[in-house]
């Protein structure tokens, strides 16, 4: 076991951040909002400025709403300054009924809780991302130097389903930078983000774990052998992580995706909606009508195969294969080839098993071979190769369900095409060939 799990150095002994599990959304929002207000008062009461990094997206929406409603509990709101930890992506724009970072700042200004000068980098040119990055690096560095601070006082962070924090993807190029702000091109569009090095200097980090589909990044965060240069693992490597970072987990983050079944009519469309959008497309179907194409193919294959069997055509074809079987190994290989042939011509797995089994049974008995030799040959060829034939009922079912052609997945179905080859090899060398 010691060779599999790396040993930890004494200086890197595992320490987890403080974790708060909330049983409802209201409790989740209140815990985060109260934590923010408490820390803001602790810092500003000492006549210090309080620098806050806001996160975009939906995860902190409820917390922002709570803070806005309880802003009068902050003793010195004039000493609080805000910035966004990354640029807003296209998918995060135009959110309806969501209190995101921009909406939160607009609401604070509109209600005179802060003025525009309390937004760091407000006067910078945002149209040119390169110029904005340089300007933000300069102005933020000057502010930190004037306030005698190394990092932000409070940061809201959350992760995507792939482990991205702010603009930092799992193996982001931002890990190589010692700047405060960088432009990363790890995703479809360039993104401005605070670097991991700078975020780790934050006095307080609130990590928001929401939604069931984000359970994997949450597990990565706590992973004992996580790496310091991967997201979101890097957050756990901040000094004194237990007191400086709290993970707030909502009531959905540790649950399985919720499944909702909707039927338009008795025979119409079937919609299975899951919490994970990646699974939604997989679970959509056309109900009974959506499977009719596959059902027709199965019926046609059974009719075609049954006609060939009843008319004696299959028996004639089988005799051709039997003439090539001059030994026990030849008989087994002939069975394997026949099953594959029927999967391709009769287009049905059942016929590829039953018909050769019935045809070759006597030949196996005549050679003194145990029935399990025939059974194994039928399984290793008739059963497992059916999905490799696109027009076979099995291959058609895979395509209708997964929308992946047999021609695309065949190379990866190693077991399916390797099984008959191994069986043929064993037959040639006489390995595990039992006698009756």
One Martini backbone bead per residue (centre of mass of N, CA, C, O) as a GRO file, in nm:
protein
  436
    1UNK     BB    1   0.055   0.064  -0.017
    2UNK     BB    2   0.303   0.261  -0.003
    3UNK     BB    3   0.341   0.264  -0.325
    4UNK     BB    4   0.064   0.409  -0.394
    5UNK     BB    5   0.080   0.601  -0.148
    6UNK     BB    6   0.198   0.889  -0.075
    7UNK     BB    7   0.405   1.040   0.127
    8UNK     BB    8   0.409   1.265   0.395
    9UNK     BB    9   0.531   1.535   0.497
   10UNK     BB   10   0.545   1.703   0.782
   11UNK     BB   11   0.482   1.990   0.636
   12UNK     BB   12   0.220   1.823   0.473
   13UNK     BB   13   0.005   1.778   0.657
   14UNK     BB   14  -0.317   1.725   0.683
   15UNK     BB   15  -0.546   2.005   0.618
   16UNK     BB   16  -0.861   2.119   0.670
   17UNK     BB   17  -1.108   2.304   0.621
   18UNK     BB   18  -1.362   2.462   0.722
   19UNK     BB   19  -1.693   2.311   0.773
   20UNK     BB   20  -2.029   2.391   0.643
   21UNK     BB   21  -2.344   2.246   0.683
   22UNK     BB   22  -2.648   2.293   0.503
   23UNK     BB   23  -3.011   2.226   0.510
   24UNK     BB   24  -3.048   2.507   0.357
   25UNK     BB   25  -3.059   2.789   0.172
   26UNK     BB   26  -3.101   2.991   0.399
   27UNK     BB   27  -2.864   2.895   0.575
   28UNK     BB   28  -2.644   2.934   0.364
   29UNK     BB   29  -2.678   3.243   0.322
   30UNK     BB   30  -2.648   3.325   0.624
   31UNK     BB   31  -2.365   3.213   0.684
   32UNK     BB   32  -2.214   3.383   0.475
   33UNK     BB   33  -2.320   3.667   0.545
   34UNK     BB   34  -2.230   3.664   0.845
   35UNK     BB   35  -1.929   3.618   0.791
   36UNK     BB   36  -1.882   3.878   0.638
   37UNK     BB   37  -1.980   4.085   0.849
   38UNK     BB   38  -1.790   3.998   1.077
   39UNK     BB   39  -1.520   4.053   0.925
   40UNK     BB   40  -1.572   4.347   0.853
   41UNK     BB   41  -1.588   4.450   1.150
   42UNK     BB   42  -1.312   4.354   1.252
   43UNK     BB   43  -1.144   4.534   1.056
   44UNK     BB   44  -1.287   4.826   1.066
   45UNK     BB   45  -1.253   4.874   1.379
   46UNK     BB   46  -0.925   4.921   1.310
   47UNK     BB   47  -0.912   5.130   1.071
   48UNK     BB   48  -0.958   4.942   0.822
   49UNK     BB   49  -0.954   4.817   0.520
   50UNK     BB   50  -1.194   4.628   0.304
   51UNK     BB   51  -1.119   4.365   0.084
   52UNK     BB   52  -1.319   4.246  -0.196
   53UNK     BB   53  -1.393   3.932  -0.363
   54UNK     BB   54  -1.590   3.863  -0.635
   55UNK     BB   55  -1.821   3.629  -0.763
   56UNK     BB   56  -1.955   3.480  -1.013
   57UNK     BB   57  -2.268   3.374  -1.057
   58UNK     BB   58  -2.494   3.168  -0.856
   59UNK     BB   59  -2.376   3.074  -0.581
   60UNK     BB   60  -2.368   3.384  -0.432
   61UNK     BB   61  -2.654   3.509  -0.459
   62UNK     BB   62  -2.785   3.468  -0.174
   63UNK     BB   63  -2.560   3.613  -0.014
   64UNK     BB   64  -2.591   3.889  -0.146
   65UNK     BB   65  -2.884   3.931  -0.058
   66UNK     BB   66  -2.831   3.920   0.244
   67UNK     BB   67  -2.625   4.151   0.265
   68UNK     BB   68  -2.808   4.371   0.151
   69UNK     BB   69  -3.030   4.338   0.381
   70UNK     BB   70  -2.768   4.364   0.615
   71UNK     BB   71  -2.584   4.631   0.579
   72UNK     BB   72  -2.648   4.784   0.857
   73UNK     BB   73  -2.444   4.586   1.025
   74UNK     BB   74  -2.228   4.757   0.913
   75UNK     BB   75  -2.025   4.990   1.063
   76UNK     BB   76  -1.805   5.047   0.798
   77UNK     BB   77  -1.887   5.083   0.472
   78UNK     BB   78  -1.663   5.297   0.373
   79UNK     BB   79  -1.419   5.057   0.406
   80UNK     BB   80  -1.531   4.914   0.154
   81UNK     BB   81  -1.390   4.712  -0.113
   82UNK     BB   82  -1.435   4.621  -0.460
   83UNK     BB   83  -1.393   4.313  -0.655
   84UNK     BB   84  -1.327   4.107  -0.929
   85UNK     BB   85  -1.169   3.791  -0.983
   86UNK     BB   86  -1.319   3.797  -1.270
   87UNK     BB   87  -1.433   3.772  -1.567
   88UNK     BB   88  -1.722   3.770  -1.745
   89UNK     BB   89  -1.894   3.542  -1.896
   90UNK     BB   90  -2.133   3.477  -2.123
   91UNK     BB   91  -2.293   3.266  -1.935
   92UNK     BB   92  -2.301   3.509  -1.696
   93UNK     BB   93  -2.491   3.668  -1.872
   94UNK     BB   94  -2.820   3.755  -1.830
   95UNK     BB   95  -2.929   3.680  -1.562
   96UNK     BB   96  -3.224   3.569  -1.417
   97UNK     BB   97  -3.289   3.628  -1.097
   98UNK     BB   98  -2.975   3.717  -1.032
   99UNK     BB   99  -2.734   3.790  -0.778
  100UNK     BB  100  -2.473   3.910  -0.893
  101UNK     BB  101  -2.196   4.098  -0.876
  102UNK     BB  102  -2.307   4.334  -1.048
  103UNK     BB  103  -2.585   4.359  -0.912
  104UNK     BB  104  -2.473   4.411  -0.629
  105UNK     BB  105  -2.322   4.677  -0.692
  106UNK     BB  106  -2.564   4.834  -0.806
  107UNK     BB  107  -2.734   4.813  -0.546
  108UNK     BB  108  -2.536   4.962  -0.357
  109UNK     BB  109  -2.537   5.229  -0.518
  110UNK     BB  110  -2.850   5.280  -0.539
  111UNK     BB  111  -2.861   5.274  -0.197
  112UNK     BB  112  -2.600   5.422  -0.077
  113UNK     BB  113  -2.380   5.214   0.049
  114UNK     BB  114  -2.201   5.305  -0.192
  115UNK     BB  115  -1.944   5.411  -0.395
  116UNK     BB  116  -1.764   5.404  -0.687
  117UNK     BB  117  -1.477   5.429  -0.538
  118UNK     BB  118  -1.518   5.127  -0.401
  119UNK     BB  119  -1.423   5.031  -0.688
  120UNK     BB  120  -1.182   4.858  -0.815
  121UNK     BB  121  -1.093   4.978  -1.127
  122UNK     BB  122  -1.329   5.159  -1.248
  123UNK     BB  123  -1.147   5.362  -1.450
  124UNK     BB  124  -1.083   5.146  -1.634
  125UNK     BB  125  -1.021   4.991  -1.935
  126UNK     BB  126  -1.243   4.726  -2.056
  127UNK     BB  127  -1.208   4.683  -2.367
  128UNK     BB  128  -0.903   4.631  -2.304
  129UNK     BB  129  -0.768   4.357  -2.162
  130UNK     BB  130  -0.468   4.430  -2.145
  131UNK     BB  131  -0.499   4.712  -2.018
  132UNK     BB  132  -0.663   4.619  -1.776
  133UNK     BB  133  -0.452   4.431  -1.655
  134UNK     BB  134  -0.226   4.641  -1.612
  135UNK     BB  135  -0.395   4.843  -1.442
  136UNK     BB  136  -0.478   4.645  -1.215
  137UNK     BB  137  -0.198   4.570  -1.121
  138UNK     BB  138  -0.114   4.856  -1.040
  139UNK     BB  139  -0.352   4.954  -0.854
  140UNK     BB  140  -0.348   4.710  -0.659
  141UNK     BB  141  -0.055   4.734  -0.565
  142UNK     BB  142  -0.087   5.020  -0.446
  143UNK     BB  143  -0.310   4.959  -0.243
  144UNK     BB  144  -0.161   4.742  -0.081
  145UNK     BB  145   0.080   4.919  -0.004
  146UNK     BB  146  -0.082   5.148   0.144
  147UNK     BB  147  -0.230   4.916   0.340
  148UNK     BB  148  -0.044   4.680   0.417
  149UNK     BB  149  -0.106   4.442   0.203
  150UNK     BB  150  -0.112   4.113   0.038
  151UNK     BB  151  -0.431   4.090   0.029
  152UNK     BB  152  -0.731   4.006   0.057
  153UNK     BB  153  -0.985   3.984   0.303
  154UNK     BB  154  -1.226   3.882   0.100
  155UNK     BB  155  -1.342   3.571  -0.063
  156UNK     BB  156  -1.535   3.456  -0.327
  157UNK     BB  157  -1.582   3.103  -0.401
  158UNK     BB  158  -1.608   2.881  -0.689
  159UNK     BB  159  -1.711   2.595  -0.881
  160UNK     BB  160  -1.706   2.403  -1.133
  161UNK     BB  161  -1.747   2.088  -1.270
  162UNK     BB  162  -1.415   2.106  -1.357
  163UNK     BB  163  -1.262   2.302  -1.125
  164UNK     BB  164  -1.314   2.597  -1.171
  165UNK     BB  165  -1.153   2.897  -1.046
  166UNK     BB  166  -1.259   3.140  -1.172
  167UNK     BB  167  -1.001   3.134  -1.430
  168UNK     BB  168  -0.911   2.847  -1.302
  169UNK     BB  169  -0.808   2.572  -1.412
  170UNK     BB  170  -0.682   2.277  -1.333
  171UNK     BB  171  -0.423   2.349  -1.560
  172UNK     BB  172  -0.332   2.637  -1.542
  173UNK     BB  173  -0.125   2.903  -1.644
  174UNK     BB  174  -0.153   3.074  -1.374
  175UNK     BB  175   0.055   2.907  -1.195
  176UNK     BB  176   0.315   3.064  -1.331
  177UNK     BB  177   0.222   3.321  -1.185
  178UNK     BB  178   0.309   3.636  -0.983
  179UNK     BB  179   0.083   3.792  -1.034
  180UNK     BB  180  -0.231   3.924  -0.978
  181UNK     BB  181  -0.297   3.945  -1.293
  182UNK     BB  182  -0.441   3.748  -1.566
  183UNK     BB  183  -0.444   3.597  -1.887
  184UNK     BB  184  -0.656   3.341  -1.996
  185UNK     BB  185  -0.674   3.044  -2.250
  186UNK     BB  186  -0.831   2.767  -2.147
  187UNK     BB  187  -1.079   2.857  -2.295
  188UNK     BB  188  -1.289   2.986  -2.535
  189UNK     BB  189  -1.225   3.250  -2.365
  190UNK     BB  190  -1.080   3.509  -2.259
  191UNK     BB  191  -0.948   3.560  -1.914
  192UNK     BB  192  -0.972   3.740  -1.625
  193UNK     BB  193  -0.747   3.674  -1.341
  194UNK     BB  194  -0.668   3.578  -1.048
  195UNK     BB  195  -0.416   3.435  -0.901
  196UNK     BB  196  -0.324   3.180  -0.702
  197UNK     BB  197  -0.106   3.336  -0.548
  198UNK     BB  198  -0.300   3.569  -0.459
  199UNK     BB  199  -0.543   3.412  -0.333
  200UNK     BB  200  -0.358   3.277  -0.102
  201UNK     BB  201  -0.337   3.579   0.045
  202UNK     BB  202  -0.595   3.567   0.169
  203UNK     BB  203  -0.750   3.609   0.474
  204UNK     BB  204  -1.040   3.520   0.340
  205UNK     BB  205  -1.227   3.217   0.251
  206UNK     BB  206  -1.526   3.151   0.057
  207UNK     BB  207  -1.647   2.834  -0.016
  208UNK     BB  208  -1.890   2.738  -0.263
  209UNK     BB  209  -2.105   2.453  -0.234
  210UNK     BB  210  -2.293   2.358  -0.520
  211UNK     BB  211  -2.451   2.125  -0.642
  212UNK     BB  212  -2.432   1.795  -0.743
  213UNK     BB  213  -2.228   1.831  -1.000
  214UNK     BB  214  -1.992   1.942  -0.773
  215UNK     BB  215  -1.866   1.697  -0.614
  216UNK     BB  216  -1.590   1.650  -0.743
  217UNK     BB  217  -1.446   1.921  -0.676
  218UNK     BB  218  -1.488   1.884  -0.372
  219UNK     BB  219  -1.312   1.631  -0.353
  220UNK     BB  220  -1.052   1.765  -0.458
  221UNK     BB  221  -1.018   1.969  -0.227
  222UNK     BB  222  -0.987   1.719  -0.004
  223UNK     BB  223  -0.759   1.583  -0.129
  224UNK     BB  224  -0.474   1.464   0.009
  225UNK     BB  225  -0.313   1.436  -0.294
  226UNK     BB  226  -0.317   1.707  -0.384
  227UNK     BB  227  -0.223   1.974  -0.589
  228UNK     BB  228  -0.080   2.299  -0.595
  229UNK     BB  229  -0.122   2.304  -0.939
  230UNK     BB  230  -0.440   2.268  -0.884
  231UNK     BB  231  -0.785   2.273  -0.958
  232UNK     BB  232  -0.890   2.336  -0.627
  233UNK     BB  233  -0.643   2.237  -0.444
  234UNK     BB  234  -0.469   2.500  -0.382
  235UNK     BB  235  -0.641   2.612  -0.140
  236UNK     BB  236  -0.528   2.402   0.081
  237UNK     BB  237  -0.221   2.549   0.076
  238UNK     BB  238  -0.273   2.747   0.274
  239UNK     BB  239  -0.208   2.911   0.538
  240UNK     BB  240  -0.406   2.833   0.781
  241UNK     BB  241  -0.675   2.699   0.653
  242UNK     BB  242  -0.879   2.659   0.891
  243UNK     BB  243  -0.907   2.984   0.951
  244UNK     BB  244  -0.910   3.108   0.636
  245UNK     BB  245  -1.112   2.865   0.552
  246UNK     BB  246  -1.452   2.814   0.424
  247UNK     BB  247  -1.684   2.556   0.367
  248UNK     BB  248  -1.990   2.589   0.198
  249UNK     BB  249  -2.266   2.362   0.221
  250UNK     BB  250  -2.530   2.269   0.065
  251UNK     BB  251  -2.825   2.068   0.022
  252UNK     BB  252  -2.709   1.965  -0.285
  253UNK     BB  253  -2.395   1.884  -0.304
  254UNK     BB  254  -2.450   1.569  -0.167
  255UNK     BB  255  -2.636   1.489  -0.394
  256UNK     BB  256  -2.820   1.349  -0.619
  257UNK     BB  257  -2.948   1.377  -0.904
  258UNK     BB  258  -3.243   1.493  -1.006
  259UNK     BB  259  -3.533   1.318  -1.121
  260UNK     BB  260  -3.752   1.401  -1.400
  261UNK     BB  261  -4.067   1.294  -1.523
  262UNK     BB  262  -4.197   1.354  -1.856
  263UNK     BB  263  -4.522   1.331  -2.018
  264UNK     BB  264  -4.709   1.417  -2.288
  265UNK     BB  265  -4.800   1.111  -2.336
  266UNK     BB  266  -4.856   0.785  -2.362
  267UNK     BB  267  -4.682   0.785  -2.663
  268UNK     BB  268  -4.488   1.002  -2.633
  269UNK     BB  269  -4.279   1.193  -2.497
  270UNK     BB  270  -3.969   1.160  -2.305
  271UNK     BB  271  -3.862   1.335  -1.999
  272UNK     BB  272  -3.543   1.338  -1.837
  273UNK     BB  273  -3.455   1.540  -1.569
  274UNK     BB  274  -3.140   1.660  -1.474
  275UNK     BB  275  -2.900   1.834  -1.297
  276UNK     BB  276  -2.721   1.735  -1.531
  277UNK     BB  277  -2.667   1.849  -1.850
  278UNK     BB  278  -2.498   1.602  -1.961
  279UNK     BB  279  -2.759   1.399  -1.908
  280UNK     BB  280  -3.004   1.505  -2.063
  281UNK     BB  281  -2.958   1.399  -2.355
  282UNK     BB  282  -2.947   1.096  -2.273
  283UNK     BB  283  -3.257   1.106  -2.138
  284UNK     BB  284  -3.369   1.160  -2.412
  285UNK     BB  285  -3.681   1.077  -2.576
  286UNK     BB  286  -3.962   0.923  -2.774
  287UNK     BB  287  -4.039   0.684  -2.652
  288UNK     BB  288  -4.202   0.456  -2.832
  289UNK     BB  289  -4.162   0.612  -3.101
  290UNK     BB  290  -3.842   0.635  -3.074
  291UNK     BB  291  -3.817   0.295  -3.106
  292UNK     BB  292  -3.936   0.197  -3.381
  293UNK     BB  293  -3.688   0.170  -3.563
  294UNK     BB  294  -3.561  -0.062  -3.396
  295UNK     BB  295  -3.804  -0.254  -3.391
  296UNK     BB  296  -3.821  -0.298  -3.696
  297UNK     BB  297  -3.539  -0.423  -3.724
  298UNK     BB  298  -3.591  -0.666  -3.541
  299UNK     BB  299  -3.828  -0.785  -3.696
  300UNK     BB  300  -3.678  -0.819  -3.965
  301UNK     BB  301  -3.452  -1.001  -3.858
  302UNK     BB  302  -3.633  -1.231  -3.753
  303UNK     BB  303  -3.773  -1.288  -4.020
  304UNK     BB  304  -3.523  -1.346  -4.189
  305UNK     BB  305  -3.395  -1.565  -4.008
  306UNK     BB  306  -3.642  -1.755  -3.996
  307UNK     BB  307  -3.657  -1.811  -4.299
  308UNK     BB  308  -3.374  -1.938  -4.330
  309UNK     BB  309  -3.422  -2.168  -4.127
  310UNK     BB  310  -3.691  -2.297  -4.240
  311UNK     BB  311  -3.565  -2.341  -4.544
  312UNK     BB  312  -3.242  -2.437  -4.494
  313UNK     BB  313  -3.013  -2.229  -4.554
  314UNK     BB  314  -2.843  -2.237  -4.291
  315UNK     BB  315  -2.759  -2.534  -4.312
  316UNK     BB  316  -2.598  -2.510  -4.572
  317UNK     BB  317  -2.397  -2.300  -4.467
  318UNK     BB  318  -2.289  -2.469  -4.231
  319UNK     BB  319  -2.168  -2.704  -4.400
  320UNK     BB  320  -1.939  -2.533  -4.515
  321UNK     BB  321  -1.792  -2.500  -4.240
  322UNK     BB  322  -1.764  -2.807  -4.164
  323UNK     BB  323  -1.559  -2.885  -4.396
  324UNK     BB  324  -1.318  -2.717  -4.240
  325UNK     BB  325  -1.346  -2.928  -3.999
  326UNK     BB  326  -1.060  -3.145  -3.911
  327UNK     BB  327  -1.079  -3.049  -3.606
  328UNK     BB  328  -1.126  -2.925  -3.303
  329UNK     BB  329  -1.017  -2.645  -3.371
  330UNK     BB  330  -1.174  -2.614  -3.638
  331UNK     BB  331  -1.457  -2.630  -3.509
  332UNK     BB  332  -1.436  -2.382  -3.326
  333UNK     BB  333  -1.364  -2.178  -3.548
  334UNK     BB  334  -1.619  -2.230  -3.718
  335UNK     BB  335  -1.812  -2.126  -3.501
  336UNK     BB  336  -1.704  -1.839  -3.481
  337UNK     BB  337  -1.749  -1.764  -3.780
  338UNK     BB  338  -2.054  -1.825  -3.795
  339UNK     BB  339  -2.149  -1.621  -3.586
  340UNK     BB  340  -2.037  -1.372  -3.730
  341UNK     BB  341  -2.193  -1.418  -3.994
  342UNK     BB  342  -2.483  -1.398  -3.867
  343UNK     BB  343  -2.455  -1.113  -3.751
  344UNK     BB  344  -2.424  -0.991  -4.050
  345UNK     BB  345  -2.679  -1.138  -4.198
  346UNK     BB  346  -2.919  -1.179  -3.980
  347UNK     BB  347  -2.904  -0.934  -3.764
  348UNK     BB  348  -2.895  -1.137  -3.499
  349UNK     BB  349  -2.803  -1.265  -3.198
  350UNK     BB  350  -2.987  -1.512  -3.154
  351UNK     BB  351  -2.925  -1.651  -3.423
  352UNK     BB  352  -2.606  -1.659  -3.374
  353UNK     BB  353  -2.658  -1.877  -3.142
  354UNK     BB  354  -2.880  -2.093  -3.202
  355UNK     BB  355  -2.813  -2.205  -3.483
  356UNK     BB  356  -2.514  -2.297  -3.439
  357UNK     BB  357  -2.577  -2.467  -3.192
  358UNK     BB  358  -2.760  -2.671  -3.340
  359UNK     BB  359  -2.559  -2.748  -3.575
  360UNK     BB  360  -2.288  -2.820  -3.382
  361UNK     BB  361  -2.361  -3.028  -3.162
  362UNK     BB  362  -2.301  -3.302  -3.305
  363UNK     BB  363  -2.005  -3.245  -3.381
  364UNK     BB  364  -1.905  -3.230  -3.085
  365UNK     BB  365  -1.993  -3.517  -3.007
  366UNK     BB  366  -1.827  -3.674  -3.225
  367UNK     BB  367  -1.544  -3.545  -3.094
  368UNK     BB  368  -1.569  -3.544  -2.771
  369UNK     BB  369  -1.692  -3.270  -2.678
  370UNK     BB  370  -1.779  -3.056  -2.458
  371UNK     BB  371  -2.041  -2.833  -2.431
  372UNK     BB  372  -1.869  -2.583  -2.322
  373UNK     BB  373  -1.721  -2.530  -2.590
  374UNK     BB  374  -1.969  -2.434  -2.747
  375UNK     BB  375  -2.067  -2.216  -2.551
  376UNK     BB  376  -1.807  -2.041  -2.561
  377UNK     BB  377  -1.813  -1.986  -2.868
  378UNK     BB  378  -2.088  -1.846  -2.876
  379UNK     BB  379  -2.015  -1.615  -2.678
  380UNK     BB  380  -1.734  -1.512  -2.813
  381UNK     BB  381  -1.916  -1.437  -3.080
  382UNK     BB  382  -2.229  -1.410  -3.086
  383UNK     BB  383  -2.253  -1.207  -2.847
  384UNK     BB  384  -1.999  -0.987  -2.862
  385UNK     BB  385  -2.018  -0.908  -3.190
  386UNK     BB  386  -2.296  -0.767  -3.237
  387UNK     BB  387  -2.210  -0.459  -3.162
  388UNK     BB  388  -2.013  -0.437  -3.430
  389UNK     BB  389  -2.286  -0.432  -3.594
  390UNK     BB  390  -2.481  -0.183  -3.713
  391UNK     BB  391  -2.735  -0.377  -3.830
  392UNK     BB  392  -2.763  -0.494  -3.579
  393UNK     BB  393  -2.965  -0.494  -3.311
  394UNK     BB  394  -2.742  -0.407  -3.113
  395UNK     BB  395  -2.613  -0.175  -3.275
  396UNK     BB  396  -2.882  -0.017  -3.310
  397UNK     BB  397  -2.936   0.031  -3.009
  398UNK     BB  398  -2.682   0.194  -2.942
  399UNK     BB  399  -2.744   0.424  -3.138
  400UNK     BB  400  -3.032   0.501  -3.034
  401UNK     BB  401  -2.926   0.566  -2.739
  402UNK     BB  402  -2.614   0.708  -2.786
  403UNK     BB  403  -2.529   0.809  -3.076
  404UNK     BB  404  -2.323   0.563  -3.151
  405UNK     BB  405  -2.134   0.414  -3.365
  406UNK     BB  406  -1.980   0.117  -3.421
  407UNK     BB  407  -1.744   0.245  -3.585
  408UNK     BB  408  -1.651   0.426  -3.335
  409UNK     BB  409  -1.638   0.197  -3.084
  410UNK     BB  410  -1.489  -0.066  -3.175
  411UNK     BB  411  -1.185  -0.002  -3.098
  412UNK     BB  412  -1.276   0.008  -2.776
  413UNK     BB  413  -1.399  -0.296  -2.793
  414UNK     BB  414  -1.188  -0.518  -2.693
  415UNK     BB  415  -1.347  -0.759  -2.583
  416UNK     BB  416  -1.522  -0.822  -2.839
  417UNK     BB  417  -1.268  -0.881  -3.047
  418UNK     BB  418  -1.083  -1.064  -2.851
  419UNK     BB  419  -1.241  -1.319  -2.771
  420UNK     BB  420  -1.229  -1.493  -3.039
  421UNK     BB  421  -0.916  -1.493  -3.053
  422UNK     BB  422  -0.864  -1.643  -2.787
  423UNK     BB  423  -1.032  -1.895  -2.850
  424UNK     BB  424  -0.869  -1.977  -3.101
  425UNK     BB  425  -0.596  -2.005  -2.958
  426UNK     BB  426  -0.680  -2.225  -2.756
  427UNK     BB  427  -0.758  -2.431  -2.971
  428UNK     BB  428  -0.473  -2.461  -3.109
  429UNK     BB  429  -0.328  -2.539  -2.814
  430UNK     BB  430  -0.542  -2.693  -2.616
  431UNK     BB  431  -0.668  -2.494  -2.410
  432UNK     BB  432  -0.932  -2.584  -2.226
  433UNK     BB  433  -1.018  -2.864  -2.371
  434UNK     BB  434  -1.287  -3.049  -2.321
  435UNK     BB  435  -1.402  -3.361  -2.257
  436UNK     BB  436  -1.675  -3.583  -2.242
   0.00000   0.00000   0.00000
